[in-house]
Amino acid sequence: MNDFIRGFKRGARQTMYGYWAPAVALWRLLSSTTDDLIRKANQAEK
């Protein structure tokens, strides 16, 4: 039973990383792209 609990915890932990990693990567891509576009727009106004 203890092995099952340890395995379950390990699997849940790995699944969380696998679940959130693509969402975080997409968020960072959108954030950096938006920042670059805003920075370019501000430079064009000067």
mmCIF entry with sequence, helices, sheets and N, C-alpha, C, O atoms, coordinates in Angstrom:
data_MODEL
# 
_entry.id   MODEL 
# 
_entity.id                         1 
_entity.type                       polymer 
_entity.pdbx_number_of_molecules   1 
# 
_entity_poly.entity_id                      1 
_entity_poly.type                           'polypeptide(L)' 
_entity_poly.nstd_linkage                   no 
_entity_poly.nstd_monomer                   no 
_entity_poly.pdbx_seq_one_letter_code       MNDFIRGFKRGARQTMYGYWAPAVALWRLLSSTTDDLIRKANQAEK 
_entity_poly.pdbx_seq_one_letter_code_can   MNDFIRGFKRGARQTMYGYWAPAVALWRLLSSTTDDLIRKANQAEK 
_entity_poly.pdbx_strand_id                 A 
# 
loop_
_entity_poly_seq.entity_id 
_entity_poly_seq.num 
_entity_poly_seq.mon_id 
_entity_poly_seq.hetero 
1 1  MET n 
1 2  ASN n 
1 3  ASP n 
1 4  PHE n 
1 5  ILE n 
1 6  ARG n 
1 7  GLY n 
1 8  PHE n 
1 9  LYS n 
1 10 ARG n 
1 11 GLY n 
1 12 ALA n 
1 13 ARG n 
1 14 GLN n 
1 15 THR n 
1 16 MET n 
1 17 TYR n 
1 18 GLY n 
1 19 TYR n 
1 20 TRP n 
1 21 ALA n 
1 22 PRO n 
1 23 ALA n 
1 24 VAL n 
1 25 ALA n 
1 26 LEU n 
1 27 TRP n 
1 28 ARG n 
1 29 LEU n 
1 30 LEU n 
1 31 SER n 
1 32 SER n 
1 33 THR n 
1 34 THR n 
1 35 ASP n 
1 36 ASP n 
1 37 LEU n 
1 38 ILE n 
1 39 ARG n 
1 40 LYS n 
1 41 ALA n 
1 42 ASN n 
1 43 GLN n 
1 44 ALA n 
1 45 GLU n 
1 46 LYS n 
# 
_struct_asym.id          A 
_struct_asym.entity_id   1 
# 
_struct_conf.conf_type_id            HELX_P 
_struct_conf.id                      HELX_P1 
_struct_conf.pdbx_PDB_helix_id       AA1 
_struct_conf.beg_label_comp_id       ASN 
_struct_conf.beg_label_asym_id       A 
_struct_conf.beg_label_seq_id        2 
_struct_conf.pdbx_beg_PDB_ins_code   ? 
_struct_conf.end_label_comp_id       GLU 
_struct_conf.end_label_asym_id       A 
_struct_conf.end_label_seq_id        45 
_struct_conf.pdbx_end_PDB_ins_code   ? 
_struct_conf.beg_auth_comp_id        ASN 
_struct_conf.beg_auth_asym_id        A 
_struct_conf.beg_auth_seq_id         2 
_struct_conf.end_auth_comp_id        GLU 
_struct_conf.end_auth_asym_id        A 
_struct_conf.end_auth_seq_id         45 
_struct_conf.pdbx_PDB_helix_class    1 
_struct_conf.details                 ? 
_struct_conf.pdbx_PDB_helix_length   44 
# 
_struct_conf_type.id          HELX_P 
_struct_conf_type.criteria    ? 
_struct_conf_type.reference   ? 
# 
loop_
_atom_site.group_PDB 
_atom_site.id 
_atom_site.type_symbol 
_atom_site.label_atom_id 
_atom_site.label_alt_id 
_atom_site.label_comp_id 
_atom_site.label_asym_id 
_atom_site.label_entity_id 
_atom_site.label_seq_id 
_atom_site.pdbx_PDB_ins_code 
_atom_site.Cartn_x 
_atom_site.Cartn_y 
_atom_site.Cartn_z 
_atom_site.occupancy 
_atom_site.B_iso_or_equiv 
_atom_site.pdbx_formal_charge 
_atom_site.auth_seq_id 
_atom_site.auth_comp_id 
_atom_site.auth_asym_id 
_atom_site.auth_atom_id 
_atom_site.pdbx_PDB_model_num 
ATOM 1   N N  . MET A 1 1  ? 0.830  -1.204 0.000   1.00 0.00 ? 1  MET A N  1 
ATOM 2   C CA . MET A 1 1  ? 0.000  0.000  0.000   1.00 0.00 ? 1  MET A CA 1 
ATOM 3   C C  . MET A 1 1  ? 0.867  1.257  0.000   1.00 0.00 ? 1  MET A C  1 
ATOM 4   O O  . MET A 1 1  ? 0.539  2.235  -0.673  1.00 0.00 ? 1  MET A O  1 
ATOM 5   N N  . ASN A 1 2  ? 1.957  1.240  0.741   1.00 0.00 ? 2  ASN A N  1 
ATOM 6   C CA . ASN A 1 2  ? 2.839  2.401  0.785   1.00 0.00 ? 2  ASN A CA 1 
ATOM 7   C C  . ASN A 1 2  ? 3.452  2.681  -0.579  1.00 0.00 ? 2  ASN A C  1 
ATOM 8   O O  . ASN A 1 2  ? 3.609  3.837  -0.970  1.00 0.00 ? 2  ASN A O  1 
ATOM 9   N N  . ASP A 1 3  ? 3.800  1.614  -1.306  1.00 0.00 ? 3  ASP A N  1 
ATOM 10  C CA . ASP A 1 3  ? 4.359  1.798  -2.646  1.00 0.00 ? 3  ASP A CA 1 
ATOM 11  C C  . ASP A 1 3  ? 3.335  2.444  -3.575  1.00 0.00 ? 3  ASP A C  1 
ATOM 12  O O  . ASP A 1 3  ? 3.684  3.285  -4.404  1.00 0.00 ? 3  ASP A O  1 
ATOM 13  N N  . PHE A 1 4  ? 2.092  2.056  -3.436  1.00 0.00 ? 4  PHE A N  1 
ATOM 14  C CA . PHE A 1 4  ? 1.042  2.649  -4.260  1.00 0.00 ? 4  PHE A CA 1 
ATOM 15  C C  . PHE A 1 4  ? 0.911  4.142  -3.971  1.00 0.00 ? 4  PHE A C  1 
ATOM 16  O O  . PHE A 1 4  ? 0.798  4.947  -4.896  1.00 0.00 ? 4  PHE A O  1 
ATOM 17  N N  . ILE A 1 5  ? 0.926  4.506  -2.718  1.00 0.00 ? 5  ILE A N  1 
ATOM 18  C CA . ILE A 1 5  ? 0.780  5.913  -2.338  1.00 0.00 ? 5  ILE A CA 1 
ATOM 19  C C  . ILE A 1 5  ? 1.963  6.724  -2.855  1.00 0.00 ? 5  ILE A C  1 
ATOM 20  O O  . ILE A 1 5  ? 1.778  7.817  -3.390  1.00 0.00 ? 5  ILE A O  1 
ATOM 21  N N  . ARG A 1 6  ? 3.183  6.196  -2.699  1.00 0.00 ? 6  ARG A N  1 
ATOM 22  C CA . ARG A 1 6  ? 4.367  6.895  -3.206  1.00 0.00 ? 6  ARG A CA 1 
ATOM 23  C C  . ARG A 1 6  ? 4.301  7.039  -4.727  1.00 0.00 ? 6  ARG A C  1 
ATOM 24  O O  . ARG A 1 6  ? 4.605  8.105  -5.263  1.00 0.00 ? 6  ARG A O  1 
ATOM 25  N N  . GLY A 1 7  ? 3.914  5.996  -5.406  1.00 0.00 ? 7  GLY A N  1 
ATOM 26  C CA . GLY A 1 7  ? 3.790  6.046  -6.866  1.00 0.00 ? 7  GLY A CA 1 
ATOM 27  C C  . GLY A 1 7  ? 2.724  7.014  -7.317  1.00 0.00 ? 7  GLY A C  1 
ATOM 28  O O  . GLY A 1 7  ? 2.903  7.728  -8.304  1.00 0.00 ? 7  GLY A O  1 
ATOM 29  N N  . PHE A 1 8  ? 1.617  7.042  -6.603  1.00 0.00 ? 8  PHE A N  1 
ATOM 30  C CA . PHE A 1 8  ? 0.531  7.960  -6.933  1.00 0.00 ? 8  PHE A CA 1 
ATOM 31  C C  . PHE A 1 8  ? 0.984  9.411  -6.776  1.00 0.00 ? 8  PHE A C  1 
ATOM 32  O O  . PHE A 1 8  ? 0.710  10.249 -7.636  1.00 0.00 ? 8  PHE A O  1 
ATOM 33  N N  . LYS A 1 9  ? 1.671  9.700  -5.686  1.00 0.00 ? 9  LYS A N  1 
ATOM 34  C CA . LYS A 1 9  ? 2.163  11.065 -5.458  1.00 0.00 ? 9  LYS A CA 1 
ATOM 35  C C  . LYS A 1 9  ? 3.154  11.476 -6.533  1.00 0.00 ? 9  LYS A C  1 
ATOM 36  O O  . LYS A 1 9  ? 3.106  12.603 -7.027  1.00 0.00 ? 9  LYS A O  1 
ATOM 37  N N  . ARG A 1 10 ? 4.047  10.572 -6.897  1.00 0.00 ? 10 ARG A N  1 
ATOM 38  C CA . ARG A 1 10 ? 5.040  10.879 -7.922  1.00 0.00 ? 10 ARG A CA 1 
ATOM 39  C C  . ARG A 1 10 ? 4.355  11.122 -9.267  1.00 0.00 ? 10 ARG A C  1 
ATOM 40  O O  . ARG A 1 10 ? 4.704  12.068 -9.973  1.00 0.00 ? 10 ARG A O  1 
ATOM 41  N N  . GLY A 1 11 ? 3.398  10.290 -9.624  1.00 0.00 ? 11 GLY A N  1 
ATOM 42  C CA . GLY A 1 11 ? 2.676  10.457 -10.881 1.00 0.00 ? 11 GLY A CA 1 
ATOM 43  C C  . GLY A 1 11 ? 1.878  11.748 -10.923 1.00 0.00 ? 11 GLY A C  1 
ATOM 44  O O  . GLY A 1 11 ? 1.853  12.432 -11.946 1.00 0.00 ? 11 GLY A O  1 
ATOM 45  N N  . ALA A 1 12 ? 1.230  12.084 -9.824  1.00 0.00 ? 12 ALA A N  1 
ATOM 46  C CA . ALA A 1 12 ? 0.455  13.325 -9.769  1.00 0.00 ? 12 ALA A CA 1 
ATOM 47  C C  . ALA A 1 12 ? 1.365  14.533 -9.901  1.00 0.00 ? 12 ALA A C  1 
ATOM 48  O O  . ALA A 1 12 ? 1.009  15.509 -10.562 1.00 0.00 ? 12 ALA A O  1 
ATOM 49  N N  . ARG A 1 13 ? 2.524  14.479 -9.287  1.00 0.00 ? 13 ARG A N  1 
ATOM 50  C CA . ARG A 1 13 ? 3.473  15.581 -9.366  1.00 0.00 ? 13 ARG A CA 1 
ATOM 51  C C  . ARG A 1 13 ? 3.964  15.753 -10.801 1.00 0.00 ? 13 ARG A C  1 
ATOM 52  O O  . ARG A 1 13 ? 4.033  16.878 -11.296 1.00 0.00 ? 13 ARG A O  1 
ATOM 53  N N  . GLN A 1 14 ? 4.303  14.666 -11.471 1.00 0.00 ? 14 GLN A N  1 
ATOM 54  C CA . GLN A 1 14 ? 4.792  14.743 -12.844 1.00 0.00 ? 14 GLN A CA 1 
ATOM 55  C C  . GLN A 1 14 ? 3.685  15.187 -13.793 1.00 0.00 ? 14 GLN A C  1 
ATOM 56  O O  . GLN A 1 14 ? 3.944  15.923 -14.745 1.00 0.00 ? 14 GLN A O  1 
ATOM 57  N N  . THR A 1 15 ? 2.477  14.755 -13.546 1.00 0.00 ? 15 THR A N  1 
ATOM 58  C CA . THR A 1 15 ? 1.363  15.144 -14.400 1.00 0.00 ? 15 THR A CA 1 
ATOM 59  C C  . THR A 1 15 ? 1.109  16.641 -14.299 1.00 0.00 ? 15 THR A C  1 
ATOM 60  O O  . THR A 1 15 ? 0.803  17.289 -15.300 1.00 0.00 ? 15 THR A O  1 
ATOM 61  N N  . MET A 1 16 ? 1.232  17.185 -13.117 1.00 0.00 ? 16 MET A N  1 
ATOM 62  C CA . MET A 1 16 ? 1.032  18.626 -12.945 1.00 0.00 ? 16 MET A CA 1 
ATOM 63  C C  . MET A 1 16 ? 2.040  19.404 -13.785 1.00 0.00 ? 16 MET A C  1 
ATOM 64  O O  . MET A 1 16 ? 1.669  20.367 -14.457 1.00 0.00 ? 16 MET A O  1 
ATOM 65  N N  . TYR A 1 17 ? 3.322  18.997 -13.756 1.00 0.00 ? 17 TYR A N  1 
ATOM 66  C CA . TYR A 1 17 ? 4.339  19.679 -14.556 1.00 0.00 ? 17 TYR A CA 1 
ATOM 67  C C  . TYR A 1 17 ? 4.023  19.529 -16.039 1.00 0.00 ? 17 TYR A C  1 
ATOM 68  O O  . TYR A 1 17 ? 4.131  20.494 -16.796 1.00 0.00 ? 17 TYR A O  1 
ATOM 69  N N  . GLY A 1 18 ? 3.643  18.353 -16.450 1.00 0.00 ? 18 GLY A N  1 
ATOM 70  C CA . GLY A 1 18 ? 3.312  18.121 -17.846 1.00 0.00 ? 18 GLY A CA 1 
ATOM 71  C C  . GLY A 1 18 ? 2.088  18.889 -18.295 1.00 0.00 ? 18 GLY A C  1 
ATOM 72  O O  . GLY A 1 18 ? 1.980  19.273 -19.460 1.00 0.00 ? 18 GLY A O  1 
ATOM 73  N N  . TYR A 1 19 ? 1.169  19.111 -17.377 1.00 0.00 ? 19 TYR A N  1 
ATOM 74  C CA . TYR A 1 19 ? -0.058 19.831 -17.702 1.00 0.00 ? 19 TYR A CA 1 
ATOM 75  C C  . TYR A 1 19 ? 0.205  21.333 -17.816 1.00 0.00 ? 19 TYR A C  1 
ATOM 76  O O  . TYR A 1 19 ? -0.291 21.983 -18.736 1.00 0.00 ? 19 TYR A O  1 
ATOM 77  N N  . TRP A 1 20 ? 0.970  21.876 -16.898 1.00 0.00 ? 20 TRP A N  1 
ATOM 78  C CA . TRP A 1 20 ? 1.174  23.321 -16.858 1.00 0.00 ? 20 TRP A CA 1 
ATOM 79  C C  . TRP A 1 20 ? 2.287  23.817 -17.765 1.00 0.00 ? 20 TRP A C  1 
ATOM 80  O O  . TRP A 1 20 ? 2.274  24.984 -18.156 1.00 0.00 ? 20 TRP A O  1 
ATOM 81  N N  . ALA A 1 21 ? 3.248  22.972 -18.112 1.00 0.00 ? 21 ALA A N  1 
ATOM 82  C CA . ALA A 1 21 ? 4.388  23.420 -18.910 1.00 0.00 ? 21 ALA A CA 1 
ATOM 83  C C  . ALA A 1 21 ? 3.960  24.031 -20.250 1.00 0.00 ? 21 ALA A C  1 
ATOM 84  O O  . ALA A 1 21 ? 4.446  25.113 -20.581 1.00 0.00 ? 21 ALA A O  1 
ATOM 85  N N  . PRO A 1 22 ? 3.076  23.401 -21.042 1.00 0.00 ? 22 PRO A N  1 
ATOM 86  C CA . PRO A 1 22 ? 2.674  24.044 -22.303 1.00 0.00 ? 22 PRO A CA 1 
ATOM 87  C C  . PRO A 1 22 ? 1.926  25.362 -22.088 1.00 0.00 ? 22 PRO A C  1 
ATOM 88  O O  . PRO A 1 22 ? 2.086  26.303 -22.865 1.00 0.00 ? 22 PRO A O  1 
ATOM 89  N N  . ALA A 1 23 ? 1.121  25.426 -21.049 1.00 0.00 ? 23 ALA A N  1 
ATOM 90  C CA . ALA A 1 23 ? 0.386  26.665 -20.774 1.00 0.00 ? 23 ALA A CA 1 
ATOM 91  C C  . ALA A 1 23 ? 1.346  27.793 -20.400 1.00 0.00 ? 23 ALA A C  1 
ATOM 92  O O  . ALA A 1 23 ? 1.172  28.930 -20.839 1.00 0.00 ? 23 ALA A O  1 
ATOM 93  N N  . VAL A 1 24 ? 2.340  27.485 -19.604 1.00 0.00 ? 24 VAL A N  1 
ATOM 94  C CA . VAL A 1 24 ? 3.333  28.493 -19.209 1.00 0.00 ? 24 VAL A CA 1 
ATOM 95  C C  . VAL A 1 24 ? 4.159  28.923 -20.417 1.00 0.00 ? 24 VAL A C  1 
ATOM 96  O O  . VAL A 1 24 ? 4.443  30.109 -20.579 1.00 0.00 ? 24 VAL A O  1 
ATOM 97  N N  . ALA A 1 25 ? 4.544  27.979 -21.259 1.00 0.00 ? 25 ALA A N  1 
ATOM 98  C CA . ALA A 1 25 ? 5.323  28.308 -22.454 1.00 0.00 ? 25 ALA A CA 1 
ATOM 99  C C  . ALA A 1 25 ? 4.522  29.220 -23.381 1.00 0.00 ? 25 ALA A C  1 
ATOM 100 O O  . ALA A 1 25 ? 5.066  30.189 -23.910 1.00 0.00 ? 25 ALA A O  1 
ATOM 101 N N  . LEU A 1 26 ? 3.245  28.928 -23.583 1.00 0.00 ? 26 LEU A N  1 
ATOM 102 C CA . LEU A 1 26 ? 2.398  29.764 -24.431 1.00 0.00 ? 26 LEU A CA 1 
ATOM 103 C C  . LEU A 1 26 ? 2.235  31.156 -23.825 1.00 0.00 ? 26 LEU A C  1 
ATOM 104 O O  . LEU A 1 26 ? 2.291  32.155 -24.542 1.00 0.00 ? 26 LEU A O  1 
ATOM 105 N N  . TRP A 1 27 ? 2.037  31.225 -22.519 1.00 0.00 ? 27 TRP A N  1 
ATOM 106 C CA . TRP A 1 27 ? 1.894  32.518 -21.850 1.00 0.00 ? 27 TRP A CA 1 
ATOM 107 C C  . TRP A 1 27 ? 3.154  33.354 -22.024 1.00 0.00 ? 27 TRP A C  1 
ATOM 108 O O  . TRP A 1 27 ? 3.071  34.548 -22.311 1.00 0.00 ? 27 TRP A O  1 
ATOM 109 N N  . ARG A 1 28 ? 4.322  32.738 -21.852 1.00 0.00 ? 28 ARG A N  1 
ATOM 110 C CA . ARG A 1 28 ? 5.580  33.475 -22.006 1.00 0.00 ? 28 ARG A CA 1 
ATOM 111 C C  . ARG A 1 28 ? 5.763  33.951 -23.437 1.00 0.00 ? 28 ARG A C  1 
ATOM 112 O O  . ARG A 1 28 ? 6.242  35.062 -23.661 1.00 0.00 ? 28 ARG A O  1 
ATOM 113 N N  . LEU A 1 29 ? 5.389  33.125 -24.414 1.00 0.00 ? 29 LEU A N  1 
ATOM 114 C CA . LEU A 1 29 ? 5.490  33.522 -25.818 1.00 0.00 ? 29 LEU A CA 1 
ATOM 115 C C  . LEU A 1 29 ? 4.588  34.720 -26.102 1.00 0.00 ? 29 LEU A C  1 
ATOM 116 O O  . LEU A 1 29 ? 5.024  35.695 -26.714 1.00 0.00 ? 29 LEU A O  1 
ATOM 117 N N  . LEU A 1 30 ? 3.343  34.651 -25.664 1.00 0.00 ? 30 LEU A N  1 
ATOM 118 C CA . LEU A 1 30 ? 2.411  35.760 -25.884 1.00 0.00 ? 30 LEU A CA 1 
ATOM 119 C C  . LEU A 1 30 ? 2.868  37.023 -25.159 1.00 0.00 ? 30 LEU A C  1 
ATOM 120 O O  . LEU A 1 30 ? 2.765  38.125 -25.698 1.00 0.00 ? 30 LEU A O  1 
ATOM 121 N N  . SER A 1 31 ? 3.360  36.863 -23.963 1.00 0.00 ? 31 SER A N  1 
ATOM 122 C CA . SER A 1 31 ? 3.818  38.003 -23.180 1.00 0.00 ? 31 SER A CA 1 
ATOM 123 C C  . SER A 1 31 ? 5.023  38.675 -23.825 1.00 0.00 ? 31 SER A C  1 
ATOM 124 O O  . SER A 1 31 ? 5.057  39.900 -23.944 1.00 0.00 ? 31 SER A O  1 
ATOM 125 N N  . SER A 1 32 ? 6.003  37.897 -24.238 1.00 0.00 ? 32 SER A N  1 
ATOM 126 C CA . SER A 1 32 ? 7.200  38.490 -24.844 1.00 0.00 ? 32 SER A CA 1 
ATOM 127 C C  . SER A 1 32 ? 6.877  39.124 -26.192 1.00 0.00 ? 32 SER A C  1 
ATOM 128 O O  . SER A 1 32 ? 7.430  40.171 -26.526 1.00 0.00 ? 32 SER A O  1 
ATOM 129 N N  . THR A 1 33 ? 5.993  38.508 -26.968 1.00 0.00 ? 33 THR A N  1 
ATOM 130 C CA . THR A 1 33 ? 5.598  39.081 -28.254 1.00 0.00 ? 33 THR A CA 1 
ATOM 131 C C  . THR A 1 33 ? 4.869  40.400 -28.051 1.00 0.00 ? 33 THR A C  1 
ATOM 132 O O  . THR A 1 33 ? 5.124  41.368 -28.767 1.00 0.00 ? 33 THR A O  1 
ATOM 133 N N  . THR A 1 34 ? 3.975  40.444 -27.093 1.00 0.00 ? 34 THR A N  1 
ATOM 134 C CA . THR A 1 34 ? 3.248  41.678 -26.801 1.00 0.00 ? 34 THR A CA 1 
ATOM 135 C C  . THR A 1 34 ? 4.198  42.767 -26.333 1.00 0.00 ? 34 THR A C  1 
ATOM 136 O O  . THR A 1 34 ? 4.079  43.915 -26.760 1.00 0.00 ? 34 THR A O  1 
ATOM 137 N N  . ASP A 1 35 ? 5.132  42.427 -25.470 1.00 0.00 ? 35 ASP A N  1 
ATOM 138 C CA . ASP A 1 35 ? 6.110  43.407 -24.994 1.00 0.00 ? 35 ASP A CA 1 
ATOM 139 C C  . ASP A 1 35 ? 6.939  43.961 -26.144 1.00 0.00 ? 35 ASP A C  1 
ATOM 140 O O  . ASP A 1 35 ? 7.183  45.166 -26.206 1.00 0.00 ? 35 ASP A O  1 
ATOM 141 N N  . ASP A 1 36 ? 7.370  43.099 -27.051 1.00 0.00 ? 36 ASP A N  1 
ATOM 142 C CA . ASP A 1 36 ? 8.154  43.547 -28.203 1.00 0.00 ? 36 ASP A CA 1 
ATOM 143 C C  . ASP A 1 36 ? 7.336  44.485 -29.089 1.00 0.00 ? 36 ASP A C  1 
ATOM 144 O O  . ASP A 1 36 ? 7.848  45.511 -29.536 1.00 0.00 ? 36 ASP A O  1 
ATOM 145 N N  . LEU A 1 37 ? 6.084  44.149 -29.344 1.00 0.00 ? 37 LEU A N  1 
ATOM 146 C CA . LEU A 1 37 ? 5.238  44.995 -30.180 1.00 0.00 ? 37 LEU A CA 1 
ATOM 147 C C  . LEU A 1 37 ? 4.993  46.351 -29.535 1.00 0.00 ? 37 LEU A C  1 
ATOM 148 O O  . LEU A 1 37 ? 5.015  47.373 -30.220 1.00 0.00 ? 37 LEU A O  1 
ATOM 149 N N  . ILE A 1 38 ? 4.766  46.374 -28.252 1.00 0.00 ? 38 ILE A N  1 
ATOM 150 C CA . ILE A 1 38 ? 4.546  47.636 -27.543 1.00 0.00 ? 38 ILE A CA 1 
ATOM 151 C C  . ILE A 1 38 ? 5.816  48.473 -27.576 1.00 0.00 ? 38 ILE A C  1 
ATOM 152 O O  . ILE A 1 38 ? 5.759  49.682 -27.800 1.00 0.00 ? 38 ILE A O  1 
ATOM 153 N N  . ARG A 1 39 ? 6.955  47.839 -27.357 1.00 0.00 ? 39 ARG A N  1 
ATOM 154 C CA . ARG A 1 39 ? 8.229  48.555 -27.373 1.00 0.00 ? 39 ARG A CA 1 
ATOM 155 C C  . ARG A 1 39 ? 8.483  49.163 -28.761 1.00 0.00 ? 39 ARG A C  1 
ATOM 156 O O  . ARG A 1 39 ? 8.908  50.314 -28.861 1.00 0.00 ? 39 ARG A O  1 
ATOM 157 N N  . LYS A 1 40 ? 8.227  48.402 -29.823 1.00 0.00 ? 40 LYS A N  1 
ATOM 158 C CA . LYS A 1 40 ? 8.419  48.913 -31.189 1.00 0.00 ? 40 LYS A CA 1 
ATOM 159 C C  . LYS A 1 40 ? 7.457  50.062 -31.482 1.00 0.00 ? 40 LYS A C  1 
ATOM 160 O O  . LYS A 1 40 ? 7.842  51.033 -32.133 1.00 0.00 ? 40 LYS A O  1 
ATOM 161 N N  . ALA A 1 41 ? 6.229  49.968 -31.017 1.00 0.00 ? 41 ALA A N  1 
ATOM 162 C CA . ALA A 1 41 ? 5.249  51.027 -31.240 1.00 0.00 ? 41 ALA A CA 1 
ATOM 163 C C  . ALA A 1 41 ? 5.672  52.292 -30.511 1.00 0.00 ? 41 ALA A C  1 
ATOM 164 O O  . ALA A 1 41 ? 5.516  53.389 -31.049 1.00 0.00 ? 41 ALA A O  1 
ATOM 165 N N  . ASN A 1 42 ? 6.191  52.168 -29.327 1.00 0.00 ? 42 ASN A N  1 
ATOM 166 C CA . ASN A 1 42 ? 6.644  53.331 -28.569 1.00 0.00 ? 42 ASN A CA 1 
ATOM 167 C C  . ASN A 1 42 ? 7.852  53.986 -29.224 1.00 0.00 ? 42 ASN A C  1 
ATOM 168 O O  . ASN A 1 42 ? 7.975  55.210 -29.208 1.00 0.00 ? 42 ASN A O  1 
ATOM 169 N N  . GLN A 1 43 ? 8.745  53.188 -29.800 1.00 0.00 ? 43 GLN A N  1 
ATOM 170 C CA . GLN A 1 43 ? 9.920  53.742 -30.468 1.00 0.00 ? 43 GLN A CA 1 
ATOM 171 C C  . GLN A 1 43 ? 9.502  54.453 -31.758 1.00 0.00 ? 43 GLN A C  1 
ATOM 172 O O  . GLN A 1 43 ? 10.113 55.455 -32.131 1.00 0.00 ? 43 GLN A O  1 
ATOM 173 N N  . ALA A 1 44 ? 8.485  53.957 -32.433 1.00 0.00 ? 44 ALA A N  1 
ATOM 174 C CA . ALA A 1 44 ? 8.028  54.561 -33.678 1.00 0.00 ? 44 ALA A CA 1 
ATOM 175 C C  . ALA A 1 44 ? 7.390  55.932 -33.428 1.00 0.00 ? 44 ALA A C  1 
ATOM 176 O O  . ALA A 1 44 ? 7.421  56.800 -34.300 1.00 0.00 ? 44 ALA A O  1 
ATOM 177 N N  . GLU A 1 45 ? 6.813  56.124 -32.243 1.00 0.00 ? 45 GLU A N  1 
ATOM 178 C CA . GLU A 1 45 ? 6.166  57.391 -31.918 1.00 0.00 ? 45 GLU A CA 1 
ATOM 179 C C  . GLU A 1 45 ? 7.170  58.499 -31.649 1.00 0.00 ? 45 GLU A C  1 
ATOM 180 O O  . GLU A 1 45 ? 6.841  59.676 -31.796 1.00 0.00 ? 45 GLU A O  1 
ATOM 181 N N  . LYS A 1 46 ? 8.359  58.154 -31.268 1.00 0.00 ? 46 LYS A N  1 
ATOM 182 C CA . LYS A 1 46 ? 9.364  59.171 -30.902 1.00 0.00 ? 46 LYS A CA 1 
ATOM 183 C C  . LYS A 1 46 ? 9.963  59.843 -32.086 1.00 0.00 ? 46 LYS A C  1 
ATOM 184 O O  . LYS A 1 46 ? 10.818 60.716 -31.934 1.00 0.00 ? 46 LYS A O  1 
# 
